[in-house]
């Protein structure tokens, strides 16, 4: 039996989701897609061959809909998710959870109280290299982790931030960490276990006019005794793939985009080559939809198996909490 879903929001994030849902058509039936702008919504329906509406209430009250993909800007997530849960529907939510920790925590709690599943779109966990690296870490194949590095050297032109709401606290809740680097930060945290932020620097470079930050660096403690560094920016023209480097007692691992390169001290190596595009430059949707498809597959599996998705609300909360800790410490350092 196919899972009957609805989609709310038809912005740029809807593209890879629609490609993924088309691949999964034997498992999913799209009941309706809701957008605010009548002309854009109608054009979206014609492009993808799906029913559309501008009536969100009708979507939420439709008894056929089992789950809702919420692809709106972050500041609308809480209200829509609460209404979905109240109607007994599961939710798959675009990152981040919400614009603040308070609202994010309320959203996750609402899903638990309602007994509905909540998944969050942090699809970097489903890249082939990420999956393989996690297997090695769980099996302790790298040995005890000594140090780890995360770098997200992306680029966004000023025209990106000139669009209404972009880079603002009111709509997005934050800048490069919460909006762009959250994918890599979530993967990094889930792999190495960030236990403390010890130092941070947060700023907006002269390359952008925006309310929120476009450059962040931080020092962290990982695992039980290791150390790490984090750097994220949207001011690194023309943009390069994000990377995670991990130093273990037995091997060093390098995750570049979705590709994985491991060198063991005994001379063995392992390489997983994959799609090179990561959306790191001015074309923000320049990446493969395959990780989205894998995340959607896990979400559908979770509904049928009555379990949490791999990236559940609590997992997304932990990553957003790390964002908050870095920003708070960095801004305190600047104020001093």
Secondary structure in CASP SS format (residue, H / E / C, confidence):
PFRMAT SS
TARGET T0000
AUTHOR 0000-0000-0000
METHOD secondary structure of the structure
MODEL  1
X C 1.00
X C 1.00
X E 1.00
X E 1.00
X E 1.00
X E 1.00
X E 1.00
X E 1.00
X C 1.00
X C 1.00
X C 1.00
X C 1.00
X C 1.00
X H 1.00
X H 1.00
X H 1.00
X H 1.00
X H 1.00
X H 1.00
X H 1.00
X H 1.00
X H 1.00
X H 1.00
X C 1.00
X C 1.00
X C 1.00
X C 1.00
X E 1.00
X E 1.00
X E 1.00
X E 1.00
X E 1.00
X E 1.00
X E 1.00
X C 1.00
X C 1.00
X C 1.00
X H 1.00
X H 1.00
X H 1.00
X H 1.00
X H 1.00
X H 1.00
X H 1.00
X H 1.00
X H 1.00
X H 1.00
X H 1.00
X C 1.00
X C 1.00
X C 1.00
X E 1.00
X E 1.00
X C 1.00
X C 1.00
X H 1.00
X H 1.00
X H 1.00
X H 1.00
X H 1.00
X H 1.00
X C 1.00
X C 1.00
X C 1.00
X C 1.00
X C 1.00
X E 1.00
X E 1.00
X E 1.00
X E 1.00
X C 1.00
X C 1.00
X C 1.00
X H 1.00
X H 1.00
X H 1.00
X H 1.00
X H 1.00
X H 1.00
X H 1.00
X H 1.00
X H 1.00
X H 1.00
X H 1.00
X H 1.00
X H 1.00
X C 1.00
X C 1.00
X C 1.00
X E 1.00
X E 1.00
X E 1.00
X E 1.00
X E 1.00
X C 1.00
X C 1.00
X C 1.00
X C 1.00
X C 1.00
X C 1.00
X H 1.00
X H 1.00
X H 1.00
X H 1.00
X H 1.00
X H 1.00
X H 1.00
X H 1.00
X H 1.00
X H 1.00
X H 1.00
X H 1.00
X H 1.00
X H 1.00
X C 1.00
X C 1.00
X C 1.00
X E 1.00
X E 1.00
X E 1.00
X E 1.00
X C 1.00
X H 1.00
X H 1.00
X H 1.00
X H 1.00
X C 1.00
X H 1.00
X H 1.00
X H 1.00
X H 1.00
X H 1.00
X H 1.00
X H 1.00
X H 1.00
X H 1.00
X H 1.00
X H 1.00
X C 1.00
X C 1.00
X C 1.00
X C 1.00
X C 1.00
X C 1.00
X E 1.00
X E 1.00
X E 1.00
X E 1.00
X E 1.00
X E 1.00
X E 1.00
X E 1.00
X E 1.00
X C 1.00
X E 1.00
X C 1.00
X C 1.00
X H 1.00
X H 1.00
X H 1.00
X H 1.00
X H 1.00
X C 1.00
X C 1.00
X C 1.00
X C 1.00
X C 1.00
X C 1.00
X C 1.00
X C 1.00
X C 1.00
X C 1.00
X C 1.00
X C 1.00
X C 1.00
X H 1.00
X H 1.00
X H 1.00
X H 1.00
X H 1.00
X C 1.00
X H 1.00
X H 1.00
X H 1.00
X H 1.00
X H 1.00
X H 1.00
X H 1.00
X H 1.00
X H 1.00
X H 1.00
X H 1.00
X C 1.00
X E 1.00
X E 1.00
X E 1.00
X E 1.00
X E 1.00
X E 1.00
X E 1.00
X E 1.00
X E 1.00
X E 1.00
X C 1.00
X C 1.00
X C 1.00
X C 1.00
X C 1.00
X C 1.00
X C 1.00
X C 1.00
X C 1.00
X C 1.00
X C 1.00
X E 1.00
X E 1.00
X E 1.00
X E 1.00
X E 1.00
X E 1.00
X E 1.00
X E 1.00
X C 1.00
X C 1.00
X C 1.00
X E 1.00
X E 1.00
X E 1.00
X E 1.00
X E 1.00
X E 1.00
X E 1.00
X E 1.00
X C 1.00
X E 1.00
X C 1.00
X C 1.00
X C 1.00
X C 1.00
X C 1.00
X C 1.00
X C 1.00
X E 1.00
X E 1.00
X E 1.00
X E 1.00
X E 1.00
X E 1.00
X C 1.00
X C 1.00
X E 1.00
X E 1.00
X E 1.00
X E 1.00
X E 1.00
X E 1.00
X C 1.00
X C 1.00
X E 1.00
X E 1.00
X E 1.00
X E 1.00
X E 1.00
X E 1.00
X C 1.00
X C 1.00
X C 1.00
X C 1.00
X E 1.00
X E 1.00
X E 1.00
X E 1.00
X C 1.00
X C 1.00
X C 1.00
X C 1.00
X C 1.00
X E 1.00
X C 1.00
X C 1.00
X C 1.00
X C 1.00
X C 1.00
X C 1.00
X C 1.00
X C 1.00
X E 1.00
X C 1.00
X C 1.00
X H 1.00
X H 1.00
X H 1.00
X H 1.00
X H 1.00
X H 1.00
X H 1.00
X H 1.00
X H 1.00
X H 1.00
X H 1.00
X H 1.00
X H 1.00
X H 1.00
X H 1.00
X H 1.00
X C 1.00
X C 1.00
X C 1.00
X C 1.00
X C 1.00
X C 1.00
X E 1.00
X H 1.00
X H 1.00
X H 1.00
X H 1.00
X H 1.00
X H 1.00
X H 1.00
X H 1.00
X H 1.00
X H 1.00
X H 1.00
X H 1.00
X H 1.00
X H 1.00
X H 1.00
X H 1.00
X H 1.00
X H 1.00
X H 1.00
X H 1.00
X H 1.00
X H 1.00
X H 1.00
X C 1.00
END
